[in-house]
C-alpha cells in the first residue's frame, strides 16, 4: 500500500512501532541521533497526537506504510526554515516485508516533499547494509560519514580561559567563510548553505540538523555559539545545544589547520554552558579528524557511525557561463 500521512488515530500504533524498533536490531533505518539515544527523537504519545492534530504548531510530519491494516513502517520528518525536510527517525518491522515497506515509505516521503516545494531531503543512516541499500535504491546519495562521541559532564576537565567570544549576527559572514574554507566541496554542494544561514539570531539554517550538528531540533535548544579569531581570520567555532526530555546535549566544534588544543579548550567552554544532567554527544565528520583526537583526549568514547544521505528533489540549473570562441 502506498505511504500516507498519519492522522491522530494512528498515533498509538506509530508510538508502539517506533518504541519496538528501538529495541530490535536493524529495525531503525534512519535516525538523527545514534540508535542508543534515538528515543530522544520520539515524542511521547500525547505530544505525538497533538502534533498530528496540528495543535502544537510543531513542524513535524509523520508518514506511515501499512498492509492489510498492519503498520509496517513509520517515519518522523522535520520541516525547518529552509526548503528541505529531514527524516528524524524511520523504523520498520524486521520481519519479511519490512525492508520493502521502508522503501515504499521513503519513496512516498520524497514525493510528498517534492509536492510541498522542497529542494532536498536528508537522512542520517546507520552504517549497515539494510539501511544503506534502502536509501540508495530510492535515489539518495551519501555525502559524508559522521561518528558520534559521548561523555558525561563529570568526565570533563574544568574549562581553561579562552579567547573565544559569543557570536553575534555580524559574524555570519565570517562563520560562512570559515565553513567554506574547512568543508569539502561535496558536502557544501549537498547542504547548499549561504551567509544568511549562519546568522545566530535566526532559527534553523546552518544550526538545524543535519548541517553543522545532528539531533532532533524539536527537542533541543541552542545554548551557546562561540567564535574564535580576529579581523584577519576566524580560527574556530563551537556550538552547544541543550537537550530536553530524553534528548542528550549536543556540542559541535571545528578549528582551522587541525588545532587539537584549541578544539579541547572550546569543547570544555561549550560544555560549561550546559546543565550537568545528561550525557554530552559530539558528532564528528570524516574530514574532522583533529576533533576526534581532541575528544579522545578528553575521555569521550565512540558511540555510533552514520552515513549522511541527501536526495535532491529540484533540478539544479548551472550558472550561465561564457567561453571564448574562435571566429574566422
PAKENU-760781 format. One line per field, with one value per residue (C-alpha): residue number from 1; residue in three letters; z, y, x. Coordinates in Angstrom, 2 decimals. Example, Ala and Ser with C-alpha at 12.3 -4.5 7.8 and 13.67 -1.06 7.14 Angstrom:
! PAKENU-760781
num <- 1,2
residuo <- ALA,SER
c3 <- 7.80,7.14
c2 <- -4.50,-1.06
c1 <- 12.30,13.67
//
This chain:
! PAKENU-760781
num <- 1,2,3,4,5,6,7,8,9,10,11,12,13,14,15,16,17,18,19,20,21,22,23,24,25,26,27,28,29,30,31,32,33,34,35,36,37,38,39,40,41,42,43,44,45,46,47,48,49,50,51,52,53,54,55,56,57,58,59,60,61,62,63,64,65,66,67,68,69,70,71,72,73,74,75,76,77,78,79,80,81,82,83,84,85,86,87,88,89,90,91,92,93,94,95,96,97,98,99,100,101,102,103,104,105,106,107,108,109,110,111,112,113,114,115,116,117,118,119,120,121,122,123,124,125,126,127,128,129,130,131,132,133,134,135,136,137,138,139,140,141,142,143,144,145,146,147,148,149,150,151,152,153,154,155,156,157,158,159,160,161,162,163,164,165,166,167,168,169,170,171,172,173,174,175,176,177,178,179,180,181,182,183,184,185,186,187,188,189,190,191,192,193,194,195,196,197,198,199,200,201,202,203,204,205,206,207,208,209,210,211,212,213,214,215,216,217,218,219,220,221,222,223,224,225,226,227,228,229,230,231,232,233,234,235,236,237,238,239,240,241,242,243,244,245,246,247,248,249,250,251,252,253,254,255,256,257,258,259,260,261,262,263,264,265,266,267,268,269,270,271,272,273,274,275,276,277,278,279,280,281,282,283,284,285,286,287,288,289,290,291,292,293,294,295,296,297,298,299,300,301,302,303,304,305,306,307,308,309,310,311,312,313,314,315,316,317,318,319,320,321,322,323,324,325,326,327,328
residuo <- UNK,UNK,UNK,UNK,UNK,UNK,UNK,UNK,UNK,UNK,UNK,UNK,UNK,UNK,UNK,UNK,UNK,UNK,UNK,UNK,UNK,UNK,UNK,UNK,UNK,UNK,UNK,UNK,UNK,UNK,UNK,UNK,UNK,UNK,UNK,UNK,UNK,UNK,UNK,UNK,UNK,UNK,UNK,UNK,UNK,UNK,UNK,UNK,UNK,UNK,UNK,UNK,UNK,UNK,UNK,UNK,UNK,UNK,UNK,UNK,UNK,UNK,UNK,UNK,UNK,UNK,UNK,UNK,UNK,UNK,UNK,UNK,UNK,UNK,UNK,UNK,UNK,UNK,UNK,UNK,UNK,UNK,UNK,UNK,UNK,UNK,UNK,UNK,UNK,UNK,UNK,UNK,UNK,UNK,UNK,UNK,UNK,UNK,UNK,UNK,UNK,UNK,UNK,UNK,UNK,UNK,UNK,UNK,UNK,UNK,UNK,UNK,UNK,UNK,UNK,UNK,UNK,UNK,UNK,UNK,UNK,UNK,UNK,UNK,UNK,UNK,UNK,UNK,UNK,UNK,UNK,UNK,UNK,UNK,UNK,UNK,UNK,UNK,UNK,UNK,UNK,UNK,UNK,UNK,UNK,UNK,UNK,UNK,UNK,UNK,UNK,UNK,UNK,UNK,UNK,UNK,UNK,UNK,UNK,UNK,UNK,UNK,UNK,UNK,UNK,UNK,UNK,UNK,UNK,UNK,UNK,UNK,UNK,UNK,UNK,UNK,UNK,UNK,UNK,UNK,UNK,UNK,UNK,UNK,UNK,UNK,UNK,UNK,UNK,UNK,UNK,UNK,UNK,UNK,UNK,UNK,UNK,UNK,UNK,UNK,UNK,UNK,UNK,UNK,UNK,UNK,UNK,UNK,UNK,UNK,UNK,UNK,UNK,UNK,UNK,UNK,UNK,UNK,UNK,UNK,UNK,UNK,UNK,UNK,UNK,UNK,UNK,UNK,UNK,UNK,UNK,UNK,UNK,UNK,UNK,UNK,UNK,UNK,UNK,UNK,UNK,UNK,UNK,UNK,UNK,UNK,UNK,UNK,UNK,UNK,UNK,UNK,UNK,UNK,UNK,UNK,UNK,UNK,UNK,UNK,UNK,UNK,UNK,UNK,UNK,UNK,UNK,UNK,UNK,UNK,UNK,UNK,UNK,UNK,UNK,UNK,UNK,UNK,UNK,UNK,UNK,UNK,UNK,UNK,UNK,UNK,UNK,UNK,UNK,UNK,UNK,UNK,UNK,UNK,UNK,UNK,UNK,UNK,UNK,UNK,UNK,UNK,UNK,UNK,UNK,UNK,UNK,UNK,UNK,UNK,UNK,UNK,UNK,UNK,UNK,UNK,UNK,UNK,UNK,UNK,UNK,UNK,UNK,UNK,UNK,UNK,UNK,UNK
c3 <- 0.00,-0.80,2.08,3.51,6.04,9.51,11.42,15.20,15.18,14.04,16.97,19.31,16.58,15.50,19.04,19.62,16.35,16.96,20.57,19.47,16.66,19.12,20.85,17.72,15.87,12.38,12.67,12.71,9.14,9.76,12.92,13.58,16.77,17.42,17.88,21.57,22.01,19.33,21.93,22.17,18.69,19.59,21.14,23.80,22.76,23.94,22.14,19.04,18.95,19.45,16.75,14.29,15.08,14.37,17.89,18.95,15.80,15.66,12.21,12.28,9.60,10.23,7.44,7.63,5.36,6.12,4.60,5.41,8.40,9.78,10.34,8.88,8.90,10.16,9.90,11.71,9.37,10.32,8.22,9.06,7.79,4.59,1.52,2.83,5.02,7.42,8.34,12.12,12.64,10.42,11.96,10.18,11.07,10.93,9.67,5.93,4.17,6.47,4.02,1.14,3.32,4.21,0.51,-0.26,2.75,1.75,-1.81,-0.50,1.71,-1.28,-3.37,-0.57,-0.07,-3.78,-3.84,-0.87,-2.86,-1.01,-2.78,-0.67,1.65,4.26,6.41,8.79,8.13,10.33,8.60,7.97,4.70,5.09,5.86,3.25,0.45,1.24,0.70,-2.28,-4.02,-3.50,-5.16,-2.21,-2.20,0.73,1.03,4.24,7.22,10.80,14.07,17.42,20.61,24.10,27.62,30.84,32.03,35.14,32.94,31.50,33.00,34.03,31.12,30.63,29.83,26.14,23.63,22.12,22.40,21.85,18.18,17.01,13.82,12.44,12.49,9.90,7.02,8.94,10.06,6.50,5.15,7.84,6.95,3.25,3.94,6.17,4.43,1.36,-1.79,-2.00,1.43,0.58,-2.61,-0.66,2.10,-0.02,2.92,2.43,4.55,5.91,7.29,9.73,11.36,15.01,15.59,13.11,13.94,11.98,8.94,9.48,13.10,12.18,11.65,9.70,8.77,11.48,14.11,14.42,16.63,16.89,16.58,18.27,21.45,21.88,22.27,21.28,24.48,23.13,19.88,20.23,17.67,17.96,15.73,14.77,11.89,9.73,10.06,12.03,13.88,15.24,16.16,18.73,19.33,22.33,22.28,25.43,25.21,26.52,27.58,26.60,24.22,25.07,24.90,21.54,21.00,17.73,17.49,14.47,14.28,11.43,10.50,12.76,16.03,18.60,21.69,20.64,19.96,23.50,25.01,23.05,23.86,27.59,27.25,25.34,27.81,30.69,29.28,29.60,32.65,34.03,33.94,30.89,28.50,26.08,22.47,19.74,16.04,14.11,10.34,8.39,7.49,11.13,12.41,14.70,16.62,17.12,18.69,20.98,22.09,22.81,24.87,26.87,27.66,25.07,23.59,20.13,20.20,16.63,12.99,10.42,6.77,5.87,2.83,0.68,-2.19,-4.47,-5.37,-7.56,-10.79,-10.35,-13.07,-13.57,-13.72,-17.24,-18.35,-21.40,-23.26,-25.76,-29.30,-32.36,-35.01,-38.60
c2 <- 0.00,3.50,5.54,8.18,10.98,9.80,11.00,11.38,8.00,6.37,7.76,4.71,2.32,4.64,5.05,1.29,0.52,3.05,2.01,-1.64,-0.78,0.91,-2.45,-4.59,-4.86,-3.32,-2.03,1.64,2.61,6.33,8.33,11.89,10.54,7.38,4.49,4.22,7.77,7.61,7.64,11.35,11.75,10.07,12.30,10.81,9.51,12.65,15.02,12.86,13.00,16.77,17.19,15.09,17.17,20.35,21.72,22.27,24.05,21.88,21.48,17.71,15.42,11.75,9.19,5.51,2.48,-0.37,-3.58,-5.04,-2.70,-3.79,-0.89,-1.94,1.26,4.83,7.98,11.31,14.15,17.67,20.68,23.54,27.06,26.03,24.29,20.83,18.07,15.91,12.36,12.33,8.67,5.81,2.47,-0.64,-4.18,-6.52,-9.35,-10.13,-7.21,-4.57,-3.55,-3.33,-1.28,1.12,1.51,2.47,4.78,6.68,6.94,8.34,10.88,12.00,12.54,14.46,16.68,17.45,18.36,20.68,22.54,21.13,21.05,18.42,15.51,14.50,11.40,10.10,6.36,3.73,2.30,-1.05,-2.81,-2.96,0.74,1.89,-0.11,1.20,4.79,4.07,2.37,5.38,7.86,9.16,9.53,9.73,12.90,12.21,9.88,11.02,9.43,10.31,10.54,10.56,11.53,12.76,16.32,14.86,13.24,16.57,18.89,22.44,24.91,27.00,30.67,31.02,33.83,32.72,35.04,34.82,35.02,37.69,38.42,40.44,37.27,35.48,36.29,35.19,31.97,31.20,31.87,29.60,26.89,27.19,27.02,23.93,21.91,19.68,20.88,17.72,18.50,22.15,21.10,18.78,21.28,24.45,26.81,30.57,33.52,34.16,30.60,31.49,34.39,33.27,35.36,33.22,29.93,26.98,27.48,26.07,25.32,22.83,19.16,17.69,20.55,21.61,19.42,16.41,15.56,16.39,20.19,19.88,18.56,20.80,24.49,26.37,27.39,28.95,29.95,30.73,32.09,32.47,34.67,38.26,40.61,38.68,35.17,33.01,30.23,28.15,27.93,25.92,25.46,23.94,22.66,21.82,18.62,18.36,15.41,12.31,14.12,14.35,17.58,18.14,20.07,20.94,22.12,22.86,24.52,25.66,23.82,20.85,22.72,20.00,22.10,24.84,22.22,20.88,24.38,25.20,21.81,22.47,26.03,24.80,22.02,24.53,26.34,23.21,21.69,18.65,16.49,14.25,12.92,15.19,14.00,15.34,14.47,14.39,14.07,12.14,15.33,16.50,14.03,16.62,16.94,13.17,13.39,16.20,14.19,11.04,13.10,14.45,10.98,10.70,7.30,6.29,5.56,5.07,5.90,7.09,7.99,11.31,10.93,13.52,13.32,16.33,16.95,20.02,20.16,22.16,24.80,25.52,29.16,30.53,30.93,32.40,30.71,32.08,31.19,31.16,33.49,33.25
c1 <- 0.00,1.37,2.74,0.44,0.47,-0.56,-3.62,-4.12,-5.88,-2.61,-0.61,-0.84,0.29,3.12,4.37,4.29,6.12,8.89,9.41,9.57,12.01,14.36,14.84,15.17,18.47,18.46,14.87,15.94,16.82,17.37,17.94,19.09,20.72,22.75,20.33,21.27,19.90,17.20,14.43,15.20,13.74,10.44,7.77,5.51,2.11,0.29,2.67,2.54,-1.26,-1.26,1.35,-0.64,-3.70,-1.73,-2.32,1.29,2.39,5.49,7.00,6.70,5.28,4.56,4.26,3.31,3.11,0.76,-0.52,-3.93,-4.25,-0.86,1.54,4.88,6.96,6.72,8.84,9.08,10.06,11.16,10.20,12.58,13.09,14.92,13.43,14.29,12.95,14.96,13.97,14.41,13.54,12.45,11.52,10.32,9.35,12.33,10.12,9.98,8.36,9.84,12.57,10.08,7.78,10.62,11.43,7.83,7.73,10.89,9.59,6.31,8.10,10.19,7.07,5.34,8.41,8.58,4.87,5.47,8.15,11.16,14.53,16.28,15.52,18.13,18.62,21.31,21.51,23.19,26.25,24.59,23.76,19.95,19.63,22.16,20.57,17.08,18.24,20.47,17.56,15.30,17.69,19.69,23.48,25.88,27.96,29.92,30.27,29.62,30.73,29.18,31.23,29.74,30.81,29.25,29.98,31.64,34.31,35.46,38.07,37.30,37.43,40.55,40.42,39.76,39.90,36.59,33.60,29.88,28.98,26.56,24.62,27.55,29.67,27.54,29.87,32.99,31.30,30.25,33.77,35.22,32.69,33.53,37.27,37.05,34.30,34.80,33.08,30.94,29.46,28.87,27.10,24.81,23.99,23.62,24.22,24.56,25.70,22.20,22.06,24.87,23.03,22.82,19.70,17.75,16.14,17.41,19.58,23.07,22.15,19.43,20.30,21.89,24.23,26.67,25.06,22.79,19.85,16.18,15.70,12.29,13.92,16.97,17.74,20.88,22.68,25.88,27.56,31.28,33.72,37.49,39.63,40.38,39.77,42.24,40.83,38.41,40.24,37.37,33.71,31.79,28.06,26.31,22.72,20.80,18.76,15.22,13.10,15.13,17.45,21.19,23.17,24.90,28.15,29.86,33.47,35.65,39.07,41.29,44.51,43.78,44.35,43.66,44.46,42.06,39.39,39.82,39.54,36.39,34.89,35.26,33.96,30.89,30.07,30.35,27.28,25.12,23.38,25.21,22.08,22.60,25.26,27.09,27.29,29.56,29.09,32.37,32.57,35.18,37.09,37.37,39.99,41.60,38.33,38.32,41.79,40.60,37.56,39.53,41.98,39.03,37.66,34.89,34.06,32.93,29.17,27.98,28.67,26.15,26.21,24.61,22.36,20.63,18.17,17.87,14.25,14.72,16.71,19.89,20.37,24.05,25.12,25.38,28.99,30.71,33.54,35.99,35.04,37.29,35.87,37.05
//
